[in-house]
Amino acid sequence: MIDKSEAVEQAQREFARLKESYKRAIEAALAKVPVRDGVVSARDLWLETSLPLDLIEELLKENGIKLPPHVRRVDLPPKGKGRRGRRK
């Protein structure tokens, strides 16, 4: 039987592995999405990767994602209305 600390460590390793694969997915998507004057929309990343905008934002803020030379920044949608990808 697995003890609690071992289960926690295993879950942390799995979470770190998933985050790394999400970062790679975002980096790959950055090469495919439209770039307008050096700016990429987080919504375009969302459409390309199907990752939640909140997760994309979190990973970008952790500074672990390497932006290609032609991308200066990623614009995030404002918090609040329309955050889930619906436009009114």
PDB file of N, CA, C and O in Angstrom:
ATOM      1  N   MET A   1       0.838  -1.175   0.000  1.00  0.00           N
ATOM      2  CA  MET A   1       0.000   0.000   0.000  1.00  0.00           C
ATOM      3  C   MET A   1       0.890   1.247   0.000  1.00  0.00           C
ATOM      4  O   MET A   1       1.921   1.277   0.672  1.00  0.00           O
ATOM      5  N   ILE A   2       0.483   2.286  -0.763  1.00  0.00           N
ATOM      6  CA  ILE A   2       1.239   3.533  -0.863  1.00  0.00           C
ATOM      7  C   ILE A   2       0.896   4.424   0.319  1.00  0.00           C
ATOM      8  O   ILE A   2      -0.275   4.625   0.643  1.00  0.00           O
ATOM      9  N   ASP A   3       1.944   4.963   0.967  1.00  0.00           N
ATOM     10  CA  ASP A   3       1.657   5.878   2.070  1.00  0.00           C
ATOM     11  C   ASP A   3       1.340   7.271   1.508  1.00  0.00           C
ATOM     12  O   ASP A   3       1.557   7.546   0.327  1.00  0.00           O
ATOM     13  N   LYS A   4       0.828   8.131   2.373  1.00  0.00           N
ATOM     14  CA  LYS A   4       0.329   9.440   1.958  1.00  0.00           C
ATOM     15  C   LYS A   4       1.421  10.306   1.329  1.00  0.00           C
ATOM     16  O   LYS A   4       1.180  10.930   0.296  1.00  0.00           O
ATOM     17  N   SER A   5       2.606  10.359   1.920  1.00  0.00           N
ATOM     18  CA  SER A   5       3.674  11.213   1.397  1.00  0.00           C
ATOM     19  C   SER A   5       4.144  10.734   0.026  1.00  0.00           C
ATOM     20  O   SER A   5       4.469  11.546  -0.841  1.00  0.00           O
ATOM     21  N   GLU A   6       4.179   9.430  -0.168  1.00  0.00           N
ATOM     22  CA  GLU A   6       4.572   8.886  -1.471  1.00  0.00           C
ATOM     23  C   GLU A   6       3.519   9.231  -2.532  1.00  0.00           C
ATOM     24  O   GLU A   6       3.860   9.542  -3.673  1.00  0.00           O
ATOM     25  N   ALA A   7       2.262   9.176  -2.154  1.00  0.00           N
ATOM     26  CA  ALA A   7       1.178   9.518  -3.080  1.00  0.00           C
ATOM     27  C   ALA A   7       1.244  10.994  -3.449  1.00  0.00           C
ATOM     28  O   ALA A   7       1.018  11.355  -4.604  1.00  0.00           O
ATOM     29  N   VAL A   8       1.552  11.846  -2.480  1.00  0.00           N
ATOM     30  CA  VAL A   8       1.673  13.281  -2.736  1.00  0.00           C
ATOM     31  C   VAL A   8       2.845  13.546  -3.682  1.00  0.00           C
ATOM     32  O   VAL A   8       2.709  14.322  -4.627  1.00  0.00           O
ATOM     33  N   GLU A   9       3.980  12.917  -3.442  1.00  0.00           N
ATOM     34  CA  GLU A   9       5.143  13.078  -4.311  1.00  0.00           C
ATOM     35  C   GLU A   9       4.846  12.617  -5.730  1.00  0.00           C
ATOM     36  O   GLU A   9       5.247  13.262  -6.699  1.00  0.00           O
ATOM     37  N   GLN A  10       4.147  11.509  -5.845  1.00  0.00           N
ATOM     38  CA  GLN A  10       3.784  10.987  -7.162  1.00  0.00           C
ATOM     39  C   GLN A  10       2.858  11.965  -7.890  1.00  0.00           C
ATOM     40  O   GLN A  10       3.017  12.191  -9.090  1.00  0.00           O
ATOM     41  N   ALA A  11       1.905  12.540  -7.179  1.00  0.00           N
ATOM     42  CA  ALA A  11       0.984  13.506  -7.773  1.00  0.00           C
ATOM     43  C   ALA A  11       1.730  14.765  -8.201  1.00  0.00           C
ATOM     44  O   ALA A  11       1.433  15.333  -9.252  1.00  0.00           O
ATOM     45  N   GLN A  12       2.697  15.207  -7.398  1.00  0.00           N
ATOM     46  CA  GLN A  12       3.479  16.389  -7.744  1.00  0.00           C
ATOM     47  C   GLN A  12       4.322  16.148  -8.992  1.00  0.00           C
ATOM     48  O   GLN A  12       4.442  17.032  -9.840  1.00  0.00           O
ATOM     49  N   ARG A  13       4.909  14.954  -9.110  1.00  0.00           N
ATOM     50  CA  ARG A  13       5.692  14.616 -10.309  1.00  0.00           C
ATOM     51  C   ARG A  13       4.808  14.601 -11.550  1.00  0.00           C
ATOM     52  O   ARG A  13       5.198  15.095 -12.608  1.00  0.00           O
ATOM     53  N   GLU A  14       3.618  14.032 -11.409  1.00  0.00           N
ATOM     54  CA  GLU A  14       2.683  13.976 -12.536  1.00  0.00           C
ATOM     55  C   GLU A  14       2.241  15.377 -12.938  1.00  0.00           C
ATOM     56  O   GLU A  14       2.145  15.679 -14.127  1.00  0.00           O
ATOM     57  N   PHE A  15       1.970  16.237 -11.955  1.00  0.00           N
ATOM     58  CA  PHE A  15       1.568  17.618 -12.232  1.00  0.00           C
ATOM     59  C   PHE A  15       2.688  18.360 -12.950  1.00  0.00           C
ATOM     60  O   PHE A  15       2.427  19.092 -13.905  1.00  0.00           O
ATOM     61  N   ALA A  16       3.932  18.185 -12.507  1.00  0.00           N
ATOM     62  CA  ALA A  16       5.074  18.832 -13.153  1.00  0.00           C
ATOM     63  C   ALA A  16       5.239  18.329 -14.588  1.00  0.00           C
ATOM     64  O   ALA A  16       5.565  19.109 -15.483  1.00  0.00           O
ATOM     65  N   ARG A  17       5.020  17.047 -14.810  1.00  0.00           N
ATOM     66  CA  ARG A  17       5.122  16.479 -16.150  1.00  0.00           C
ATOM     67  C   ARG A  17       4.048  17.063 -17.068  1.00  0.00           C
ATOM     68  O   ARG A  17       4.321  17.393 -18.222  1.00  0.00           O
ATOM     69  N   LEU A  18       2.836  17.187 -16.550  1.00  0.00           N
ATOM     70  CA  LEU A  18       1.749  17.762 -17.336  1.00  0.00           C
ATOM     71  C   LEU A  18       2.027  19.225 -17.683  1.00  0.00           C
ATOM     72  O   LEU A  18       1.824  19.645 -18.822  1.00  0.00           O
ATOM     73  N   LYS A  19       2.491  19.999 -16.701  1.00  0.00           N
ATOM     74  CA  LYS A  19       2.798  21.400 -16.954  1.00  0.00           C
ATOM     75  C   LYS A  19       3.863  21.536 -18.038  1.00  0.00           C
ATOM     76  O   LYS A  19       3.775  22.418 -18.892  1.00  0.00           O
ATOM     77  N   GLU A  20       4.854  20.676 -18.004  1.00  0.00           N
ATOM     78  CA  GLU A  20       5.914  20.708 -19.012  1.00  0.00           C
ATOM     79  C   GLU A  20       5.343  20.406 -20.395  1.00  0.00           C
ATOM     80  O   GLU A  20       5.735  21.046 -21.372  1.00  0.00           O
ATOM     81  N   SER A  21       4.440  19.458 -20.496  1.00  0.00           N
ATOM     82  CA  SER A  21       3.850  19.143 -21.800  1.00  0.00           C
ATOM     83  C   SER A  21       2.940  20.285 -22.269  1.00  0.00           C
ATOM     84  O   SER A  21       2.873  20.555 -23.468  1.00  0.00           O
ATOM     85  N   TYR A  22       2.245  20.954 -21.354  1.00  0.00           N
ATOM     86  CA  TYR A  22       1.424  22.109 -21.722  1.00  0.00           C
ATOM     87  C   TYR A  22       2.312  23.253 -22.232  1.00  0.00           C
ATOM     88  O   TYR A  22       1.965  23.928 -23.201  1.00  0.00           O
ATOM     89  N   LYS A  23       3.451  23.464 -21.577  1.00  0.00           N
ATOM     90  CA  LYS A  23       4.382  24.511 -22.026  1.00  0.00           C
ATOM     91  C   LYS A  23       4.875  24.215 -23.435  1.00  0.00           C
ATOM     92  O   LYS A  23       4.943  25.114 -24.274  1.00  0.00           O
ATOM     93  N   ARG A  24       5.219  22.956 -23.697  1.00  0.00           N
ATOM     94  CA  ARG A  24       5.671  22.582 -25.043  1.00  0.00           C
ATOM     95  C   ARG A  24       4.566  22.803 -26.077  1.00  0.00           C
ATOM     96  O   ARG A  24       4.841  23.228 -27.199  1.00  0.00           O
ATOM     97  N   ALA A  25       3.320  22.515 -25.700  1.00  0.00           N
ATOM     98  CA  ALA A  25       2.190  22.723 -26.606  1.00  0.00           C
ATOM     99  C   ALA A  25       2.022  24.204 -26.932  1.00  0.00           C
ATOM    100  O   ALA A  25       1.750  24.560 -28.079  1.00  0.00           O
ATOM    101  N   ILE A  26       2.182  25.061 -25.940  1.00  0.00           N
ATOM    102  CA  ILE A  26       2.066  26.503 -26.164  1.00  0.00           C
ATOM    103  C   ILE A  26       3.213  26.992 -27.035  1.00  0.00           C
ATOM    104  O   ILE A  26       3.000  27.790 -27.949  1.00  0.00           O
ATOM    105  N   GLU A  27       4.422  26.526 -26.764  1.00  0.00           N
ATOM    106  CA  GLU A  27       5.571  26.924 -27.589  1.00  0.00           C
ATOM    107  C   GLU A  27       5.378  26.493 -29.035  1.00  0.00           C
ATOM    108  O   GLU A  27       5.715  27.246 -29.949  1.00  0.00           O
ATOM    109  N   ALA A  28       4.850  25.312 -29.260  1.00  0.00           N
ATOM    110  CA  ALA A  28       4.588  24.843 -30.624  1.00  0.00           C
ATOM    111  C   ALA A  28       3.496  25.689 -31.275  1.00  0.00           C
ATOM    112  O   ALA A  28       3.584  26.013 -32.460  1.00  0.00           O
ATOM    113  N   ALA A  29       2.481  26.041 -30.514  1.00  0.00           N
ATOM    114  CA  ALA A  29       1.384  26.850 -31.051  1.00  0.00           C
ATOM    115  C   ALA A  29       1.855  28.249 -31.415  1.00  0.00           C
ATOM    116  O   ALA A  29       1.344  28.844 -32.363  1.00  0.00           O
ATOM    117  N   LEU A  30       2.823  28.782 -30.675  1.00  0.00           N
ATOM    118  CA  LEU A  30       3.345  30.118 -30.974  1.00  0.00           C
ATOM    119  C   LEU A  30       3.943  30.194 -32.376  1.00  0.00           C
ATOM    120  O   LEU A  30       3.988  31.269 -32.973  1.00  0.00           O
ATOM    121  N   ALA A  31       4.395  29.076 -32.898  1.00  0.00           N
ATOM    122  CA  ALA A  31       4.952  29.043 -34.251  1.00  0.00           C
ATOM    123  C   ALA A  31       3.851  28.983 -35.312  1.00  0.00           C
ATOM    124  O   ALA A  31       4.126  29.204 -36.491  1.00  0.00           O
ATOM    125  N   LYS A  32       2.618  28.689 -34.916  1.00  0.00           N
ATOM    126  CA  LYS A  32       1.525  28.488 -35.877  1.00  0.00           C
ATOM    127  C   LYS A  32       0.500  29.619 -35.896  1.00  0.00           C
ATOM    128  O   LYS A  32      -0.113  29.875 -36.933  1.00  0.00           O
ATOM    129  N   VAL A  33       0.306  30.298 -34.766  1.00  0.00           N
ATOM    130  CA  VAL A  33      -0.769  31.290 -34.665  1.00  0.00           C
ATOM    131  C   VAL A  33      -0.361  32.605 -35.328  1.00  0.00           C
ATOM    132  O   VAL A  33       0.826  32.880 -35.500  1.00  0.00           O
ATOM    133  N   PRO A  34      -1.362  33.418 -35.701  1.00  0.00           N
ATOM    134  CA  PRO A  34      -1.056  34.712 -36.305  1.00  0.00           C
ATOM    135  C   PRO A  34      -0.323  35.631 -35.329  1.00  0.00           C
ATOM    136  O   PRO A  34      -0.627  35.668 -34.136  1.00  0.00           O
ATOM    137  N   VAL A  35       0.643  36.366 -35.860  1.00  0.00           N
ATOM    138  CA  VAL A  35       1.386  37.359 -35.081  1.00  0.00           C
ATOM    139  C   VAL A  35       1.131  38.709 -35.730  1.00  0.00           C
ATOM    140  O   VAL A  35       1.402  38.894 -36.916  1.00  0.00           O
ATOM    141  N   ARG A  36       0.615  39.646 -34.960  1.00  0.00           N
ATOM    142  CA  ARG A  36       0.298  40.977 -35.464  1.00  0.00           C
ATOM    143  C   ARG A  36       1.196  41.994 -34.776  1.00  0.00           C
ATOM    144  O   ARG A  36       1.031  42.272 -33.588  1.00  0.00           O
ATOM    145  N   ASP A  37       2.133  42.541 -35.509  1.00  0.00           N
ATOM    146  CA  ASP A  37       3.090  43.517 -34.962  1.00  0.00           C
ATOM    147  C   ASP A  37       3.788  42.987 -33.718  1.00  0.00           C
ATOM    148  O   ASP A  37       3.974  43.718 -32.745  1.00  0.00           O
ATOM    149  N   GLY A  38       4.171  41.725 -33.750  1.00  0.00           N
ATOM    150  CA  GLY A  38       4.893  41.116 -32.641  1.00  0.00           C
ATOM    151  C   GLY A  38       4.017  40.658 -31.495  1.00  0.00           C
ATOM    152  O   GLY A  38       4.526  40.252 -30.450  1.00  0.00           O
ATOM    153  N   VAL A  39       2.691  40.719 -31.677  1.00  0.00           N
ATOM    154  CA  VAL A  39       1.753  40.388 -30.600  1.00  0.00           C
ATOM    155  C   VAL A  39       0.903  39.186 -31.001  1.00  0.00           C
ATOM    156  O   VAL A  39       0.383  39.115 -32.115  1.00  0.00           O
ATOM    157  N   VAL A  40       0.774  38.251 -30.076  1.00  0.00           N
ATOM    158  CA  VAL A  40      -0.070  37.071 -30.261  1.00  0.00           C
ATOM    159  C   VAL A  40      -1.234  37.174 -29.286  1.00  0.00           C
ATOM    160  O   VAL A  40      -1.053  37.576 -28.137  1.00  0.00           O
ATOM    161  N   SER A  41      -2.405  36.818 -29.735  1.00  0.00           N
ATOM    162  CA  SER A  41      -3.580  36.799 -28.865  1.00  0.00           C
ATOM    163  C   SER A  41      -3.636  35.469 -28.114  1.00  0.00           C
ATOM    164  O   SER A  41      -3.436  34.404 -28.698  1.00  0.00           O
ATOM    165  N   ALA A  42      -3.909  35.549 -26.823  1.00  0.00           N
ATOM    166  CA  ALA A  42      -4.070  34.328 -26.029  1.00  0.00           C
ATOM    167  C   ALA A  42      -5.242  33.505 -26.557  1.00  0.00           C
ATOM    168  O   ALA A  42      -5.242  32.279 -26.444  1.00  0.00           O
ATOM    169  N   ARG A  43      -6.227  34.167 -27.126  1.00  0.00           N
ATOM    170  CA  ARG A  43      -7.366  33.444 -27.704  1.00  0.00           C
ATOM    171  C   ARG A  43      -6.919  32.564 -28.873  1.00  0.00           C
ATOM    172  O   ARG A  43      -7.438  31.463 -29.056  1.00  0.00           O
ATOM    173  N   ASP A  44      -5.959  33.049 -29.660  1.00  0.00           N
ATOM    174  CA  ASP A  44      -5.431  32.230 -30.755  1.00  0.00           C
ATOM    175  C   ASP A  44      -4.699  31.005 -30.202  1.00  0.00           C
ATOM    176  O   ASP A  44      -4.792  29.911 -30.759  1.00  0.00           O
ATOM    177  N   LEU A  45      -3.971  31.202 -29.099  1.00  0.00           N
ATOM    178  CA  LEU A  45      -3.308  30.062 -28.454  1.00  0.00           C
ATOM    179  C   LEU A  45      -4.347  29.080 -27.924  1.00  0.00           C
ATOM    180  O   LEU A  45      -4.176  27.865 -28.027  1.00  0.00           O
ATOM    181  N   TRP A  46      -5.414  29.612 -27.362  1.00  0.00           N
ATOM    182  CA  TRP A  46      -6.504  28.779 -26.855  1.00  0.00           C
ATOM    183  C   TRP A  46      -7.116  27.951 -27.984  1.00  0.00           C
ATOM    184  O   TRP A  46      -7.358  26.755 -27.825  1.00  0.00           O
ATOM    185  N   LEU A  47      -7.366  28.602 -29.134  1.00  0.00           N
ATOM    186  CA  LEU A  47      -7.944  27.887 -30.275  1.00  0.00           C
ATOM    187  C   LEU A  47      -7.007  26.802 -30.800  1.00  0.00           C
ATOM    188  O   LEU A  47      -7.454  25.723 -31.190  1.00  0.00           O
ATOM    189  N   GLU A  48      -5.714  27.090 -30.809  1.00  0.00           N
ATOM    190  CA  GLU A  48      -4.734  26.139 -31.333  1.00  0.00           C
ATOM    191  C   GLU A  48      -4.488  24.969 -30.388  1.00  0.00           C
ATOM    192  O   GLU A  48      -4.287  23.843 -30.844  1.00  0.00           O
ATOM    193  N   THR A  49      -4.501  25.218 -29.071  1.00  0.00           N
ATOM    194  CA  THR A  49      -4.124  24.185 -28.102  1.00  0.00           C
ATOM    195  C   THR A  49      -5.305  23.561 -27.359  1.00  0.00           C
ATOM    196  O   THR A  49      -5.193  22.446 -26.851  1.00  0.00           O
ATOM    197  N   SER A  50      -6.423  24.262 -27.293  1.00  0.00           N
ATOM    198  CA  SER A  50      -7.598  23.852 -26.504  1.00  0.00           C
ATOM    199  C   SER A  50      -7.320  23.873 -25.003  1.00  0.00           C
ATOM    200  O   SER A  50      -8.091  23.313 -24.223  1.00  0.00           O
ATOM    201  N   LEU A  51      -6.238  24.507 -24.598  1.00  0.00           N
ATOM    202  CA  LEU A  51      -5.953  24.661 -23.165  1.00  0.00           C
ATOM    203  C   LEU A  51      -6.775  25.828 -22.624  1.00  0.00           C
ATOM    204  O   LEU A  51      -6.976  26.812 -23.336  1.00  0.00           O
ATOM    205  N   PRO A  52      -7.248  25.746 -21.395  1.00  0.00           N
ATOM    206  CA  PRO A  52      -8.002  26.863 -20.814  1.00  0.00           C
ATOM    207  C   PRO A  52      -7.162  28.139 -20.760  1.00  0.00           C
ATOM    208  O   PRO A  52      -5.954  28.097 -20.526  1.00  0.00           O
ATOM    209  N   LEU A  53      -7.834  29.279 -20.984  1.00  0.00           N
ATOM    210  CA  LEU A  53      -7.125  30.563 -20.960  1.00  0.00           C
ATOM    211  C   LEU A  53      -6.416  30.796 -19.630  1.00  0.00           C
ATOM    212  O   LEU A  53      -5.313  31.343 -19.600  1.00  0.00           O
ATOM    213  N   ASP A  54      -7.043  30.385 -18.534  1.00  0.00           N
ATOM    214  CA  ASP A  54      -6.420  30.569 -17.215  1.00  0.00           C
ATOM    215  C   ASP A  54      -5.105  29.804 -17.119  1.00  0.00           C
ATOM    216  O   ASP A  54      -4.137  30.305 -16.547  1.00  0.00           O
ATOM    217  N   LEU A  55      -5.063  28.601 -17.672  1.00  0.00           N
ATOM    218  CA  LEU A  55      -3.833  27.810 -17.652  1.00  0.00           C
ATOM    219  C   LEU A  55      -2.771  28.442 -18.553  1.00  0.00           C
ATOM    220  O   LEU A  55      -1.600  28.504 -18.181  1.00  0.00           O
ATOM    221  N   ILE A  56      -3.175  28.906 -19.730  1.00  0.00           N
ATOM    222  CA  ILE A  56      -2.233  29.589 -20.628  1.00  0.00           C
ATOM    223  C   ILE A  56      -1.637  30.801 -19.920  1.00  0.00           C
ATOM    224  O   ILE A  56      -0.426  31.021 -19.960  1.00  0.00           O
ATOM    225  N   GLU A  57      -2.495  31.582 -19.275  1.00  0.00           N
ATOM    226  CA  GLU A  57      -2.032  32.769 -18.547  1.00  0.00           C
ATOM    227  C   GLU A  57      -1.052  32.383 -17.437  1.00  0.00           C
ATOM    228  O   GLU A  57       0.001  33.003 -17.292  1.00  0.00           O
ATOM    229  N   GLU A  58      -1.396  31.369 -16.663  1.00  0.00           N
ATOM    230  CA  GLU A  58      -0.533  30.929 -15.562  1.00  0.00           C
ATOM    231  C   GLU A  58       0.843  30.500 -16.074  1.00  0.00           C
ATOM    232  O   GLU A  58       1.870  30.878 -15.510  1.00  0.00           O
ATOM    233  N   LEU A  59       0.852  29.715 -17.135  1.00  0.00           N
ATOM    234  CA  LEU A  59       2.126  29.235 -17.675  1.00  0.00           C
ATOM    235  C   LEU A  59       2.948  30.367 -18.265  1.00  0.00           C
ATOM    236  O   LEU A  59       4.172  30.362 -18.135  1.00  0.00           O
ATOM    237  N   LEU A  60       2.311  31.337 -18.910  1.00  0.00           N
ATOM    238  CA  LEU A  60       3.042  32.487 -19.449  1.00  0.00           C
ATOM    239  C   LEU A  60       3.652  33.333 -18.323  1.00  0.00           C
ATOM    240  O   LEU A  60       4.771  33.830 -18.451  1.00  0.00           O
ATOM    241  N   LYS A  61       2.918  33.489 -17.233  1.00  0.00           N
ATOM    242  CA  LYS A  61       3.403  34.306 -16.119  1.00  0.00           C
ATOM    243  C   LYS A  61       4.545  33.632 -15.358  1.00  0.00           C
ATOM    244  O   LYS A  61       5.325  34.307 -14.686  1.00  0.00           O
ATOM    245  N   GLU A  62       4.645  32.316 -15.459  1.00  0.00           N
ATOM    246  CA  GLU A  62       5.745  31.607 -14.794  1.00  0.00           C
ATOM    247  C   GLU A  62       7.071  31.797 -15.523  1.00  0.00           C
ATOM    248  O   GLU A  62       8.111  31.357 -15.033  1.00  0.00           O
ATOM    249  N   ASN A  63       7.049  32.441 -16.679  1.00  0.00           N
ATOM    250  CA  ASN A  63       8.248  32.717 -17.476  1.00  0.00           C
ATOM    251  C   ASN A  63       8.974  31.460 -17.935  1.00  0.00           C
ATOM    252  O   ASN A  63      10.178  31.511 -18.190  1.00  0.00           O
ATOM    253  N   GLY A  64       8.291  30.356 -18.046  1.00  0.00           N
ATOM    254  CA  GLY A  64       8.932  29.138 -18.507  1.00  0.00           C
ATOM    255  C   GLY A  64       8.769  28.907 -19.994  1.00  0.00           C
ATOM    256  O   GLY A  64       9.340  27.968 -20.548  1.00  0.00           O
ATOM    257  N   ILE A  65       7.988  29.762 -20.645  1.00  0.00           N
ATOM    258  CA  ILE A  65       7.715  29.590 -22.072  1.00  0.00           C
ATOM    259  C   ILE A  65       8.638  30.494 -22.872  1.00  0.00           C
ATOM    260  O   ILE A  65       8.749  31.692 -22.612  1.00  0.00           O
ATOM    261  N   LYS A  66       9.296  29.888 -23.850  1.00  0.00           N
ATOM    262  CA  LYS A  66      10.216  30.631 -24.709  1.00  0.00           C
ATOM    263  C   LYS A  66       9.441  31.191 -25.892  1.00  0.00           C
ATOM    264  O   LYS A  66       8.884  30.440 -26.692  1.00  0.00           O
ATOM    265  N   LEU A  67       9.408  32.526 -25.996  1.00  0.00           N
ATOM    266  CA  LEU A  67       8.749  33.160 -27.130  1.00  0.00           C
ATOM    267  C   LEU A  67       9.698  33.157 -28.328  1.00  0.00           C
ATOM    268  O   LEU A  67      10.893  33.405 -28.170  1.00  0.00           O
ATOM    269  N   PRO A  68       9.181  32.879 -29.516  1.00  0.00           N
ATOM    270  CA  PRO A  68      10.026  32.954 -30.706  1.00  0.00           C
ATOM    271  C   PRO A  68      10.499  34.399 -30.910  1.00  0.00           C
ATOM    272  O   PRO A  68       9.891  35.324 -30.370  1.00  0.00           O
ATOM    273  N   PRO A  69      11.562  34.604 -31.673  1.00  0.00           N
ATOM    274  CA  PRO A  69      12.105  35.959 -31.855  1.00  0.00           C
ATOM    275  C   PRO A  69      11.100  36.960 -32.430  1.00  0.00           C
ATOM    276  O   PRO A  69      11.176  38.149 -32.119  1.00  0.00           O
ATOM    277  N   HIS A  70      10.173  36.507 -33.252  1.00  0.00           N
ATOM    278  CA  HIS A  70       9.214  37.414 -33.881  1.00  0.00           C
ATOM    279  C   HIS A  70       8.005  37.733 -32.992  1.00  0.00           C
ATOM    280  O   HIS A  70       7.124  38.489 -33.401  1.00  0.00           O
ATOM    281  N   VAL A  71       7.957  37.167 -31.789  1.00  0.00           N
ATOM    282  CA  VAL A  71       6.859  37.431 -30.853  1.00  0.00           C
ATOM    283  C   VAL A  71       7.405  38.220 -29.671  1.00  0.00           C
ATOM    284  O   VAL A  71       8.290  37.757 -28.952  1.00  0.00           O
ATOM    285  N   ARG A  72       6.861  39.424 -29.483  1.00  0.00           N
ATOM    286  CA  ARG A  72       7.284  40.259 -28.345  1.00  0.00           C
ATOM    287  C   ARG A  72       6.462  39.975 -27.099  1.00  0.00           C
ATOM    288  O   ARG A  72       6.980  39.980 -25.983  1.00  0.00           O
ATOM    289  N   ARG A  73       5.155  39.726 -27.307  1.00  0.00           N
ATOM    290  CA  ARG A  73       4.285  39.495 -26.147  1.00  0.00           C
ATOM    291  C   ARG A  73       3.030  38.745 -26.556  1.00  0.00           C
ATOM    292  O   ARG A  73       2.705  38.627 -27.738  1.00  0.00           O
ATOM    293  N   VAL A  74       2.329  38.236 -25.535  1.00  0.00           N
ATOM    294  CA  VAL A  74       1.035  37.575 -25.718  1.00  0.00           C
ATOM    295  C   VAL A  74       0.005  38.415 -24.982  1.00  0.00           C
ATOM    296  O   VAL A  74       0.123  38.645 -23.778  1.00  0.00           O
ATOM    297  N   ASP A  75      -0.995  38.868 -25.706  1.00  0.00           N
ATOM    298  CA  ASP A  75      -2.075  39.645 -25.085  1.00  0.00           C
ATOM    299  C   ASP A  75      -3.095  38.701 -24.468  1.00  0.00           C
ATOM    300  O   ASP A  75      -3.599  37.790 -25.124  1.00  0.00           O
ATOM    301  N   LEU A  76      -3.388  38.936 -23.199  1.00  0.00           N
ATOM    302  CA  LEU A  76      -4.376  38.141 -22.467  1.00  0.00           C
ATOM    303  C   LEU A  76      -5.698  38.881 -22.462  1.00  0.00           C
ATOM    304  O   LEU A  76      -5.710  40.111 -22.421  1.00  0.00           O
ATOM    305  N   PRO A  77      -6.827  38.157 -22.502  1.00  0.00           N
ATOM    306  CA  PRO A  77      -8.123  38.838 -22.450  1.00  0.00           C
ATOM    307  C   PRO A  77      -8.340  39.430 -21.065  1.00  0.00           C
ATOM    308  O   PRO A  77      -7.788  38.940 -20.080  1.00  0.00           O
ATOM    309  N   PRO A  78      -9.147  40.489 -20.993  1.00  0.00           N
ATOM    310  CA  PRO A  78      -9.422  41.077 -19.674  1.00  0.00           C
ATOM    311  C   PRO A  78     -10.195  40.105 -18.797  1.00  0.00           C
ATOM    312  O   PRO A  78     -10.967  39.284 -19.292  1.00  0.00           O
ATOM    313  N   LYS A  79      -9.984  40.206 -17.514  1.00  0.00           N
ATOM    314  CA  LYS A  79     -10.724  39.360 -16.558  1.00  0.00           C
ATOM    315  C   LYS A  79     -12.191  39.763 -16.584  1.00  0.00           C
ATOM    316  O   LYS A  79     -12.528  40.919 -16.840  1.00  0.00           O
ATOM    317  N   GLY A  80     -13.048  38.798 -16.318  1.00  0.00           N
ATOM    318  CA  GLY A  80     -14.474  39.106 -16.234  1.00  0.00           C
ATOM    319  C   GLY A  80     -15.241  38.611 -17.429  1.00  0.00           C
ATOM    320  O   GLY A  80     -15.029  37.490 -17.890  1.00  0.00           O
ATOM    321  N   LYS A  81     -16.129  39.435 -17.936  1.00  0.00           N
ATOM    322  CA  LYS A  81     -17.041  39.036 -19.009  1.00  0.00           C
ATOM    323  C   LYS A  81     -16.281  38.583 -20.242  1.00  0.00           C
ATOM    324  O   LYS A  81     -15.270  39.173 -20.624  1.00  0.00           O
ATOM    325  N   GLY A  82     -16.786  37.529 -20.852  1.00  0.00           N
ATOM    326  CA  GLY A  82     -16.212  37.020 -22.093  1.00  0.00           C
ATOM    327  C   GLY A  82     -14.942  36.225 -21.898  1.00  0.00           C
ATOM    328  O   GLY A  82     -14.308  35.850 -22.885  1.00  0.00           O
ATOM    329  N   ARG A  83     -14.551  35.958 -20.695  1.00  0.00           N
ATOM    330  CA  ARG A  83     -13.292  35.274 -20.410  1.00  0.00           C
ATOM    331  C   ARG A  83     -13.301  33.842 -20.905  1.00  0.00           C
ATOM    332  O   ARG A  83     -12.235  33.294 -21.188  1.00  0.00           O
ATOM    333  N   ARG A  84     -14.448  33.222 -21.021  1.00  0.00           N
ATOM    334  CA  ARG A  84     -14.517  31.812 -21.413  1.00  0.00           C
ATOM    335  C   ARG A  84     -14.557  31.613 -22.921  1.00  0.00           C
ATOM    336  O   ARG A  84     -14.832  30.507 -23.387  1.00  0.00           O
ATOM    337  N   GLY A  85     -14.289  32.657 -23.688  1.00  0.00           N
ATOM    338  CA  GLY A  85     -14.216  32.487 -25.124  1.00  0.00           C
ATOM    339  C   GLY A  85     -15.485  32.885 -25.862  1.00  0.00           C
ATOM    340  O   GLY A  85     -15.527  32.813 -27.090  1.00  0.00           O
ATOM    341  N   ARG A  86     -16.515  33.301 -25.143  1.00  0.00           N
ATOM    342  CA  ARG A  86     -17.749  33.726 -25.804  1.00  0.00           C
ATOM    343  C   ARG A  86     -17.725  35.231 -25.977  1.00  0.00           C
ATOM    344  O   ARG A  86     -17.278  35.962 -25.093  1.00  0.00           O
ATOM    345  N   ARG A  87     -18.206  35.685 -27.115  1.00  0.00           N
ATOM    346  CA  ARG A  87     -18.309  37.125 -27.357  1.00  0.00           C
ATOM    347  C   ARG A  87     -19.763  37.514 -27.366  1.00  0.00           C
ATOM    348  O   ARG A  87     -20.621  36.774 -27.846  1.00  0.00           O
ATOM    349  N   LYS A  88     -20.027  38.683 -26.829  1.00  0.00           N
ATOM    350  CA  LYS A  88     -21.410  39.192 -26.807  1.00  0.00           C
ATOM    351  C   LYS A  88     -21.529  40.384 -27.705  1.00  0.00           C
ATOM    352  O   LYS A  88     -22.610  40.960 -27.827  1.00  0.00           O
TER     353      LYS A  88
END
